[in-house]
């Protein structure tokens, strides 16, 4: 593993991540739906650990420094990267100006992202990406021609899969990874959090997106 240069202000970056996590937790639904936050720190990335929607309290959230190319904790780090680390690192690598990345599963933000994915607003465009499916129909196994298929981070291979997001442009405000959550980014955590809040606000004003593949009898009202 090649040496990774860590920024001299890594302590500040850790605090920024934790503060952003608290903002996510406060803005979330009562049952909790915050995801995680990451910030570049030199050649490394600081990630929050322990989703605040799990059995842990927000006070149990910690940070971990990882190698962005391998997705592994740096020497001396005790915490493990969160489950969504692969997506954070991919976005840090491929999005210009993505110094901070925020991820949430807040139902209100998810609903807004789904609506904006179907009907973009002038100042908010959401790219919706579903995991690939194999010929047998099993999720999470992208076929050879499915460039948008995403799997867990497995080193550089997992990172390069994000280059298949051909719809990702400078106008894209957020990415909705189906089954994982909504991701926004910015030059600092506050900018990424503001994008999430904008999606929430716009989503309230847009009609809901009908569920795909819904089966069963329709509910009639009198």
C-alpha angles and dihedrals in degrees: 000000000000119000115269119215112225120205116252089235094054090128090060090049091053090053091049090054093050093047091051089050090056090051090051091050093049093048094047131095119278091260090055124247106175118141122190144292132223134189131187115247109185107295092343134070126229112217130185115236131210114039111246090225090065125085090279121094122237087259089064093063113113135175134242132195113225139185103248093211097051102025091228129131115258120249111286096024113127101189125078125232116260122255092260094052092108091061093045092052092046092053092047089053100047107030117080111229093015095138090142129032125191125194127190141170094198105149092224092054092044090053091048092048092050091050093046091046088060097037113021120208123223092257101028127058121171123197111212116207125184123198113260123257129218124229088268090058096246112148122238097033107101118204123232093264096042102096093170094060111120130196136171117297112278101172122280091341092064092047096051092055088077089066085074089071092102091171093062108109138157088268092059111111099185145353122232109204103195110236093014109058145247120313127198130172143194146155088282136010093261091059092050091047090050089055090053091051091049090054090050092051095046092044091060090058096048127079114257118261113246113245113257117238096007111167136186134065119321119245112243124205128203 
